[in-house]
Amino acid sequence: MNRRDTLKGALALSSLTALPALAQNLDRPVRIIVPFAPGGTSDILARLLAPELTKSFGQNVVVENRTGASGNIGADLVAKSAPDGHTLLLIDVSSLTTAPSLYSRLPFDLKRDLAPVTMLIYAPYILAVHPSVPVRNAAELVAYAKANPTKVNVGHSGIGAGNHLTGLLVTQQWGADLTQVPYRGGAAALTAVAAGEAQLIINGATATGPFCKQGQLRAIAVTGPRRLPDFPDVPSFQELGWPAADSGTWQGVLVQSGTPAAMVDRLARDLRAAMVVPSVAERITAIGGENRVEGPDSFRRWMDAEIEVWARVIRANNIKLD
């Protein structure tokens, strides 16, 4: 081999070696797309993580709220973004796993167009009522709802959202035919119920807990495997024998599916590091969240299973949005 061929080989090897580094490079501001209104769990979490990610990315990280269609507008924006890791979707993933069953036509294909980066947190739901509802516990609520169905409207974050479907399952078990009222995200639903516009809500503990602590809402029950430390007298769905005991808000991050694997790994690694920063971890625990950063493979398996679970519920209730 002559000197020229040797030089060409060395340059080619150098280029190949540099590819993973280039694939991980963030060279401009990064956007976190939150497809719900400010004040909800996704928004709270995005704004909590953004300063830490700004440090690790070496680029400004900005949070953008793109609301509408139960999260699908924001998800579609990310699905059609450049596959370079600069546009992240932070979402209650339950709203994504119901979409294929709710819509016969979506502007994006969940499995084809979006790639999981990592789950972030699980936070249980709190079932809470407006203080004007004359009940103090689950038994009183069930009796009141059955006797006064027109006096209890259920606010939720959108048709087909996880809290909407959980509410359907629970109230059906009660034998109470309650009116379900959709809002543009959990924050809007919380505001409406706190104002007395609707009377009952099932929503992420991260966002709902402060309303209960301040007396704007009254906590009646929680999902998840245990009672919440901040609400030790509030029983779990499992204790009460209610369905959907494991439901809750599962917050995760996805990117455009063509994003290089090296970039996905880099994003997952930086998100994992941000989640264990003491100030971040303490805040997540304080607002009812549980760290569930497990990487893209685990996230994909969880999504596939949830799509099947909620498809059965949606079919049974004949819910369609187009």
C-alpha positions as CSV (number, residue, x, y, z in Angstrom):
1,M,0.0,0.0,0.0
2,N,1.5,3.4,-1.0
3,R,1.5,6.5,1.1
4,R,-1.5,8.0,-0.6
5,D,-3.6,4.9,0.0
6,T,-2.5,4.8,3.6
7,L,-3.5,8.5,4.1
8,K,-6.9,7.8,2.5
9,G,-7.5,4.9,4.8
10,A,-6.5,6.9,7.9
11,L,-8.9,9.7,6.9
12,A,-11.8,7.3,6.3
13,L,-11.2,5.6,9.7
14,S,-11.0,9.0,11.3
15,S,-14.4,10.0,9.7
16,L,-16.0,6.8,10.9
17,T,-14.7,7.3,14.4
18,A,-16.1,10.8,14.4
19,L,-19.6,9.8,13.4
20,P,-20.9,8.9,16.9
21,A,-19.6,12.1,18.3
22,L,-21.2,14.1,15.5
23,A,-24.5,12.3,16.1
24,Q,-24.5,13.4,19.7
25,N,-23.7,17.0,19.0
26,L,-26.2,19.7,20.1
27,D,-25.3,22.9,18.3
28,R,-28.3,25.2,18.8
29,P,-31.1,25.7,21.3
30,V,-33.2,22.7,22.2
31,R,-37.0,22.8,22.4
32,I,-39.1,20.8,24.8
33,I,-42.6,20.6,23.3
34,V,-45.3,20.2,26.0
35,P,-48.6,19.5,24.2
36,F,-50.7,20.7,27.2
37,A,-51.3,24.0,28.8
38,P,-49.0,25.6,31.4
39,G,-49.5,24.4,35.0
40,G,-50.1,20.7,34.3
41,T,-47.7,17.8,35.2
42,S,-45.9,17.8,31.9
43,D,-45.3,21.5,32.0
44,I,-44.1,21.4,35.7
45,L,-41.7,18.7,34.9
46,A,-40.4,20.3,31.7
47,R,-39.7,23.6,33.5
48,L,-38.0,21.7,36.4
49,L,-35.6,19.9,34.0
50,A,-34.9,22.7,31.5
51,P,-32.2,24.5,33.6
52,E,-30.3,21.2,34.3
53,L,-30.5,20.2,30.7
54,T,-29.2,23.6,29.6
55,K,-26.1,22.9,31.6
56,S,-25.5,19.4,30.3
57,F,-26.5,20.2,26.7
58,G,-24.4,23.4,26.6
59,Q,-27.4,25.0,24.8
60,N,-30.4,26.9,25.9
61,V,-33.4,24.6,26.5
62,V,-36.8,26.3,26.0
63,V,-40.2,24.9,26.9
64,E,-43.0,25.5,24.4
65,N,-46.7,24.7,25.1
66,R,-48.4,23.4,21.9
67,T,-51.9,22.5,23.0
68,G,-54.8,20.7,21.3
69,A,-56.3,17.4,20.3
70,S,-55.4,15.6,23.6
71,G,-51.7,16.2,22.9
72,N,-51.7,15.1,19.3
73,I,-50.9,18.6,17.9
74,G,-47.6,18.8,19.9
75,A,-46.8,15.2,19.2
76,D,-47.3,15.8,15.4
77,L,-44.9,18.8,15.6
78,V,-42.2,16.6,17.0
79,A,-43.0,13.7,14.6
80,K,-42.4,16.1,11.7
81,S,-39.3,17.8,13.2
82,A,-35.7,17.4,12.1
83,P,-34.4,14.0,13.4
84,D,-31.5,15.6,15.2
85,G,-32.5,15.6,18.9
86,H,-33.1,19.3,19.1
87,T,-36.9,18.9,19.5
88,L,-38.1,16.8,22.4
89,L,-41.7,15.8,23.2
90,L,-42.4,15.7,27.0
91,I,-45.9,14.2,27.4
92,D,-48.2,12.2,29.6
93,V,-47.6,9.1,27.5
94,S,-51.0,7.6,28.4
95,S,-52.5,10.2,25.9
96,L,-50.2,8.8,23.2
97,T,-51.0,5.1,23.9
98,T,-54.8,5.8,23.6
99,A,-54.5,7.7,20.3
100,P,-54.3,4.8,17.9
101,S,-57.6,3.4,19.1
102,L,-59.3,6.8,19.4
103,Y,-58.5,8.1,15.9
104,S,-59.0,6.2,12.6
105,R,-56.6,8.7,11.1
106,L,-53.8,10.4,12.9
107,P,-51.4,12.9,11.3
108,F,-48.5,10.8,12.6
109,D,-47.9,7.1,13.2
110,L,-46.9,6.5,16.9
111,K,-44.6,3.6,16.3
112,R,-43.2,4.8,12.9
113,D,-42.6,8.5,13.6
114,L,-41.7,8.8,17.3
115,A,-38.9,7.2,19.2
116,P,-38.9,6.7,23.0
117,V,-36.0,8.3,24.8
118,T,-36.9,7.5,28.4
119,M,-39.8,7.5,30.8
120,L,-39.3,10.1,33.5
121,I,-41.8,9.7,36.3
122,Y,-44.9,7.9,37.4
123,A,-47.3,10.0,39.5
124,P,-50.5,8.5,40.8
125,Y,-53.9,10.2,40.2
126,I,-55.7,11.9,42.9
127,L,-59.5,11.7,42.8
128,A,-60.7,14.9,44.3
129,V,-63.9,16.9,44.6
130,H,-64.8,20.5,45.0
131,P,-65.4,21.4,48.6
132,S,-69.0,22.2,47.9
133,V,-69.7,18.5,47.3
134,P,-71.1,17.3,50.6
135,V,-68.8,14.2,51.0
136,R,-65.8,13.4,53.1
137,N,-64.8,9.9,52.0
138,A,-65.2,7.4,49.2
139,A,-68.3,5.7,50.5
140,E,-70.1,9.1,50.8
141,L,-69.0,10.1,47.4
142,V,-70.3,6.9,45.7
143,A,-73.6,7.2,47.5
144,Y,-73.9,10.9,46.6
145,A,-72.9,10.4,42.9
146,K,-75.5,7.6,42.5
147,A,-78.3,9.6,44.1
148,N,-77.3,13.0,42.4
149,P,-75.7,12.2,39.1
150,T,-76.7,15.6,37.6
151,K,-74.9,17.4,40.4
152,V,-71.5,15.8,39.7
153,N,-69.7,16.7,36.5
154,V,-66.3,15.1,36.0
155,G,-63.6,17.4,34.6
156,H,-60.7,15.8,32.7
157,S,-57.9,16.7,30.3
158,G,-59.6,15.5,27.1
159,I,-61.6,12.7,25.5
160,G,-59.6,9.5,25.6
161,A,-57.0,10.8,28.0
162,G,-55.9,8.5,30.7
163,N,-57.7,10.3,33.4
164,H,-60.9,10.4,31.3
165,L,-60.8,6.6,30.8
166,T,-60.0,6.0,34.4
167,G,-62.9,8.1,35.4
168,L,-65.2,6.1,33.1
169,L,-64.2,2.8,34.6
170,V,-64.5,4.0,38.2
171,T,-67.9,5.7,37.8
172,Q,-69.3,2.8,35.8
173,Q,-68.3,0.5,38.7
174,W,-70.1,2.9,41.1
175,G,-73.2,2.6,39.0
176,A,-73.3,6.4,38.6
177,D,-74.0,7.9,35.1
178,L,-72.0,11.1,35.5
179,T,-71.3,13.8,32.8
180,Q,-67.7,13.8,31.6
181,V,-66.5,17.3,30.7
182,P,-63.3,17.6,28.6
183,Y,-60.9,20.5,29.0
184,R,-57.7,21.5,27.2
185,G,-55.3,19.7,29.5
186,G,-55.1,18.8,33.2
187,A,-54.3,22.4,34.3
188,A,-57.5,23.7,32.7
189,A,-59.5,20.9,34.2
190,L,-58.0,21.6,37.7
191,T,-58.8,25.3,37.4
192,A,-62.4,24.5,36.4
193,V,-63.0,22.1,39.2
194,A,-61.4,24.4,41.8
195,A,-63.7,27.1,40.6
196,G,-66.8,24.8,40.9
197,E,-67.4,24.7,37.2
198,A,-67.2,20.9,37.5
199,Q,-67.3,18.9,40.8
200,L,-64.9,15.9,40.5
201,I,-61.5,15.3,38.9
202,I,-59.1,12.5,38.5
203,N,-55.7,14.0,37.7
204,G,-52.0,13.6,38.4
205,A,-50.9,14.0,42.0
206,T,-48.1,16.2,40.9
207,A,-50.4,19.0,39.8
208,T,-53.5,18.1,41.9
209,G,-51.8,17.7,45.3
210,P,-51.2,21.5,45.9
211,F,-54.9,22.2,45.2
212,C,-55.8,19.7,47.9
213,K,-53.3,21.0,50.4
214,Q,-54.6,24.5,49.9
215,G,-58.2,23.5,50.4
216,Q,-59.3,24.3,46.9
217,L,-60.1,20.6,46.4
218,R,-60.8,17.6,48.7
219,A,-58.8,14.5,48.1
220,I,-60.9,11.3,48.3
221,A,-58.7,8.5,46.8
222,V,-55.4,7.9,45.0
223,T,-54.2,5.4,42.5
224,G,-50.8,3.7,42.7
225,P,-49.4,1.0,45.0
226,R,-49.6,2.9,48.2
227,R,-51.1,5.9,50.0
228,L,-49.3,9.2,49.4
229,P,-47.1,10.5,52.2
230,D,-48.7,14.0,52.0
231,F,-52.2,12.4,52.2
232,P,-51.8,9.5,54.7
233,D,-55.6,9.4,55.4
234,V,-56.6,9.1,51.8
235,P,-57.1,5.5,50.7
236,S,-55.9,4.0,47.4
237,F,-58.1,2.6,44.7
238,Q,-56.8,-0.8,45.5
239,E,-57.9,-0.6,49.1
240,L,-61.3,0.5,47.9
241,G,-61.6,-2.2,45.3
242,W,-61.9,0.3,42.5
243,P,-60.7,-0.5,38.9
244,A,-57.7,1.0,37.2
245,A,-55.7,1.0,40.4
246,D,-52.4,1.2,38.6
247,S,-53.4,4.1,36.4
248,G,-51.7,7.5,36.7
249,T,-49.7,10.0,34.8
250,W,-46.6,8.5,33.1
251,Q,-44.4,11.3,31.9
252,G,-41.8,10.5,29.2
253,V,-39.7,12.0,26.5
254,L,-39.8,11.1,22.8
255,V,-38.0,12.4,19.6
256,Q,-38.5,12.1,15.9
257,S,-37.9,8.4,15.0
258,G,-35.0,9.1,12.6
259,T,-32.9,10.5,15.4
260,P,-29.5,8.7,15.5
261,A,-29.3,6.1,18.2
262,A,-26.2,7.8,19.6
263,M,-28.2,11.0,20.1
264,V,-31.1,9.1,21.7
265,D,-28.6,7.5,24.1
266,R,-27.0,10.9,24.9
267,L,-30.4,12.5,25.6
268,A,-31.4,9.5,27.8
269,R,-28.1,9.8,29.7
270,D,-28.5,13.5,30.3
271,L,-32.1,13.2,31.3
272,R,-31.2,10.4,33.8
273,A,-28.5,12.7,35.3
274,A,-30.9,15.7,35.5
275,M,-33.5,13.6,37.3
276,V,-31.1,12.7,40.2
277,V,-29.9,16.2,40.8
278,P,-30.9,16.6,44.5
279,S,-33.1,19.7,44.0
280,V,-34.9,18.1,41.1
281,A,-35.3,14.7,42.8
282,E,-36.6,16.3,46.0
283,R,-39.1,18.4,44.1
284,I,-40.4,15.4,42.2
285,T,-40.9,13.4,45.4
286,A,-42.6,16.4,47.1
287,I,-45.1,16.7,44.3
288,G,-46.0,13.0,44.3
289,G,-43.7,11.7,41.5
290,E,-41.6,8.6,41.4
291,N,-38.4,8.4,39.3
292,R,-38.9,5.9,36.5
293,V,-36.0,6.7,34.2
294,E,-35.3,3.3,32.5
295,G,-34.2,4.1,29.0
296,P,-35.7,3.6,25.5
297,D,-36.1,-0.2,25.4
298,S,-38.1,-0.4,28.6
299,F,-40.2,2.6,27.5
300,R,-41.0,0.9,24.2
301,R,-42.2,-2.3,25.9
302,W,-44.4,-0.3,28.3
303,M,-46.0,1.7,25.4
304,D,-46.8,-1.5,23.4
305,A,-48.5,-3.1,26.4
306,E,-50.5,0.1,27.3
307,I,-51.8,0.5,23.7
308,E,-53.4,-3.0,24.0
309,V,-54.8,-2.3,27.5
310,W,-56.6,0.9,26.6
311,A,-57.7,-0.3,23.2
312,R,-60.0,-2.8,25.0
313,V,-61.4,0.0,27.2
314,I,-62.0,2.3,24.3
315,R,-63.7,-0.4,22.2
316,A,-65.9,-1.4,25.1
317,N,-67.1,2.2,25.5
318,N,-67.4,2.9,21.8
319,I,-65.2,6.0,22.0
320,K,-64.1,7.6,18.7
321,L,-62.8,11.1,18.0
322,D,-63.2,11.2,14.2
